[in-house]
Amino acid sequence: MSVKNIQLRYFASIREAIGRGSESMQTDAADVGALRNALLARGEPYATCLARGRAVRIAVNQTMGDEDAMLEDGAEIAFFPPVTGG
């Protein structure tokens, strides 16, 4: 496995819970699902706001994706809650 340098971005209630809008991270995760597992393993506040039972949207390099999306060095991964309108 190769280590990748990625940029994480958090929006709305996830940003508020984590206390920052972005961070850089090195990971050997192959895909977004493995990355999410690594973030959950950090404990709070990640464990609550990114928990498996919560609705969390994911974008990879500004394109909507899911946990099967592969990670590449230099990728930007964004996590945000579903948006509702009215």
Secondary structure, DSSP 8 states (H G I E B T S, - for coil): ---EEEEEEE-HHHHHHHT-SEEEEEE--SBHHHHHHHHHTT-TTHHHHT-TTS--EEEETTEEE-TT-B--TT-EEEEE------
